[in-house]
Amino acid sequence: MTPSLRFASASALVASLLACSGLGSPSFATARGSVTPGDAAALDALLLAAGRAPADLKILPVGAWSSSDEAAVVIEAERVTCLRLRGAGLASMAPVAPLDALRELDLSQNRIERLEGLGAASALEVLNLRGNALVGLGGLDAASALRWLYVDDNRIASTAGLASLPALADLSLNGNQLTTIDGLASRGALTGLYLERNQLASLDGVHDLPVLATLAAGGNRIVQVDALRGLPKLRNLSLAGNRLVDVAVLATLPALAFVDLERNLVRSPPVLTAEVKLAGNPVDGSAAAPSAPGAGDPTVGAGEGAIEGTAAALPERTGHVLFGSARTSAGGAGSRASGRMGKLVGTVCPEFGERVLPQRVRATVSVESGRVRLWLRDGENYRWRLAEPDRPAILEGAPIRSAHARMGEPRGLVCVEAVGGEARGVEYMVIDG
């Protein structure tokens, strides 16, 4: 999965997992007799409150739940099991109370201020109340089977009220007014947590979550993330747009595969095997590649300072190897530069020279002893991967010119950096196209 998709909440996944997904069918007006009188009365009340006619509510067959339908139900054995009334102007959800067979309820983009009508919702698995006016999460005590809860873009100031949801696997609270996090510790089923665009100063309260795999908390005011120590399964983490300086705790997360730290205050990020996005941070030389060296600047340690490199159709050479440059490669798709450094101390940042940049490159580095970072400027992001003996690093993407680097970031398009001293037997390859 690409980074841009890693932090989207799981609505699409929900639709594919549940029975409610697919095509259209008759309206409630023409199929009223297919539902119990109690459920029919509840639907009538909801339609009246929404100012909708029975003909506006589609009745869909099992396995036919289309996201394009703003007013629809699924009926099984004369009971309403899925209901959507999106953007209907509803101020209350109380009329849903008789619908105790509901598995999925979507009342997003309404004017609902509080959770109600769920006192008998023991079968409810999916609840979507995005874009309402909720101020809290009380009222979910009976929804013990709830697995997916989406309450983005409300006015929620507290996460209290979630203690009775043992099956909760995906919780999306983006765009609310949270300043603290309560009631989430020790949630044994929670795999996805989305807290972006709130007012959080820390992630205290997000701990002891044994299966949490995705956490998105960008666009807050977070200054410390020590609570992350209790997340052994965390793979995808977004903390972009906060006020973080110290993120050393990330090195304690054994499963971490992707981290977005853009637009923070990080100077010395820890050494990670995860893919890291660092654009917009004042990273310093202790953990980031320096600017590409100019003519005559040393790039490796004394004694073994020659960079032995080969490029397409050229003999071995010393000094900087200009990856993809017109002087070292034939250019065009499939051009490559490769080489070996017997010993590396510091950083080398070979440049692409004056030729037109390729649309995409793939860079690989391996090391016999020590550790090195492989850096790639990809679009607006500066990313790295760590290479260790028997574990090469590979990055690919669409590079941009070094002139686009922000202050405090490396200027090279591709850089190789020795971490923690010297590295030996460093081999690299960059393929154009």
QUIBEL-V993693 format. One record per residue. RES is the residue in one small letter. OMEGA is omega as a letter, one per 20 degrees, with the letter a starting at -180 (NA if undefined). NEAR is the number of other C-alpha atoms within 8 Angstrom. Layout:
RES/OMEGA/NEAR
RES/OMEGA/NEAR
This chain:
m/a/4
t/a/5
p/a/7
s/a/6
l/a/7
r/a/9
f/r/13
a/r/6
s/a/8
a/a/7
s/a/6
a/r/6
l/r/7
v/a/10
a/a/11
s/a/8
l/a/6
l/r/7
a/a/10
c/r/12
s/r/13
g/a/8
l/a/9
g/a/11
s/a/8
p/r/9
s/r/12
f/a/12
a/a/8
t/a/7
a/a/9
r/a/8
g/a/5
s/a/7
v/a/12
t/r/9
p/a/6
g/r/8
d/r/12
a/r/10
a/r/8
a/r/13
l/r/10
d/a/9
a/r/9
l/r/10
l/r/11
l/r/9
a/a/8
a/a/9
g/a/7
r/r/9
a/r/8
p/r/10
a/r/9
d/a/9
l/r/12
k/r/14
i/a/14
l/r/14
p/r/11
v/a/11
g/a/8
a/a/13
w/a/15
s/a/10
s/a/6
s/a/4
d/a/8
e/r/9
a/a/11
a/r/12
v/r/13
v/a/15
i/r/15
e/r/8
a/r/5
e/r/8
r/r/11
v/a/14
t/r/13
c/a/12
l/r/13
r/r/12
l/a/11
r/r/11
g/a/10
a/r/10
g/a/8
l/r/11
a/a/8
s/r/10
m/a/10
a/a/8
p/r/11
v/a/11
a/a/13
p/a/9
l/a/14
d/r/9
a/a/11
l/r/13
r/r/10
e/a/11
l/r/12
d/r/11
l/a/12
s/r/12
q/r/12
n/a/14
r/a/11
i/a/12
e/r/10
r/r/11
l/r/13
e/r/10
g/a/10
l/a/13
g/r/11
a/a/11
a/a/13
s/r/10
a/a/12
l/r/15
e/a/11
v/r/12
l/a/12
n/r/11
l/r/12
r/r/12
g/r/12
n/a/13
a/a/11
l/r/12
v/r/11
g/a/13
l/r/14
g/r/10
g/a/10
l/a/14
d/a/11
a/a/11
a/a/16
s/r/13
a/a/12
l/a/14
r/a/11
w/a/12
l/a/12
y/a/11
v/r/12
d/r/12
d/r/11
n/r/13
r/a/10
i/a/12
a/a/10
s/r/13
t/r/13
a/r/10
g/a/12
l/a/12
a/a/8
s/a/10
l/a/13
p/a/10
a/a/11
l/a/14
a/a/10
d/a/13
l/a/12
s/a/13
l/r/13
n/r/12
g/r/11
n/a/13
q/a/10
l/r/12
t/r/10
t/r/11
i/a/12
d/r/9
g/a/10
l/a/12
a/r/10
s/r/8
r/a/11
g/a/9
a/a/11
l/r/14
t/a/10
g/a/13
l/a/13
y/a/13
l/a/13
e/r/12
r/r/11
n/a/13
q/a/9
l/r/11
a/r/11
s/r/10
l/r/14
d/a/10
g/r/11
v/a/11
h/a/13
d/r/9
l/a/13
p/a/12
v/r/12
l/a/15
a/a/10
t/r/13
l/r/14
a/a/12
a/r/13
g/r/12
g/r/11
n/r/13
r/a/11
i/r/12
v/r/10
q/a/11
v/a/11
d/a/8
a/a/10
l/a/12
r/a/11
g/a/9
l/a/13
p/a/11
k/a/12
l/a/15
r/a/10
n/a/13
l/r/14
s/r/12
l/a/13
a/r/12
g/r/12
n/a/13
r/a/9
l/r/11
v/a/10
d/r/8
v/a/11
a/a/8
v/a/10
l/r/11
a/a/9
t/a/7
l/a/13
p/a/8
a/a/8
l/a/14
a/a/9
f/r/11
v/r/13
d/r/11
l/a/13
e/r/12
r/r/11
n/a/13
l/a/9
v/r/12
r/a/10
s/r/10
p/r/10
p/r/9
v/a/7
l/r/9
t/r/9
a/r/10
e/a/11
v/r/11
k/a/12
l/a/12
a/r/12
g/r/10
n/r/13
p/a/10
v/a/12
d/a/11
g/a/7
s/a/5
a/a/12
a/r/11
a/r/13
p/r/11
s/r/9
a/a/11
p/r/11
g/a/5
a/r/4
g/r/5
d/r/6
p/r/7
t/r/10
v/a/14
g/r/11
a/r/5
g/r/4
e/a/8
g/a/11
a/r/8
i/a/13
e/a/12
g/r/12
t/r/12
a/a/15
a/r/10
a/r/7
l/r/8
p/r/6
e/a/8
r/r/9
t/a/9
g/a/7
h/r/8
v/a/14
l/a/12
f/r/14
g/a/16
s/r/13
a/a/10
r/a/5
t/a/14
s/r/15
a/a/9
g/r/10
g/a/8
a/r/7
g/r/8
s/r/13
r/r/13
a/a/16
s/r/11
g/a/11
r/r/11
m/r/13
g/a/10
k/r/13
l/r/15
v/a/12
g/a/12
t/r/13
v/a/12
c/r/14
p/a/13
e/r/13
f/r/11
g/a/9
e/a/6
r/r/8
v/a/4
l/r/8
p/r/11
q/a/7
r/r/10
v/r/13
r/a/12
a/a/14
t/r/12
v/r/14
s/a/15
v/r/17
e/r/11
s/a/9
g/a/14
r/r/14
v/r/13
r/r/14
l/a/18
w/r/15
l/r/16
r/a/13
d/a/12
g/r/8
e/a/7
n/r/9
y/a/11
r/r/12
w/r/12
r/a/15
l/r/14
a/r/15
e/r/14
p/a/11
d/r/7
r/r/7
p/r/12
a/r/13
i/r/10
l/r/12
e/a/10
g/a/10
a/a/10
p/r/14
i/a/11
r/a/8
s/a/8
a/a/5
h/a/7
a/r/9
r/a/7
m/r/6
g/r/8
e/r/16
p/a/10
r/a/11
g/r/13
l/r/15
v/r/12
c/r/14
v/a/13
e/r/15
a/a/15
v/r/12
g/r/6
g/a/8
e/r/12
a/a/16
r/r/12
g/a/12
v/r/14
e/a/11
y/r/11
m/r/11
v/a/12
i/a/11
d/r/14
g/NA/11
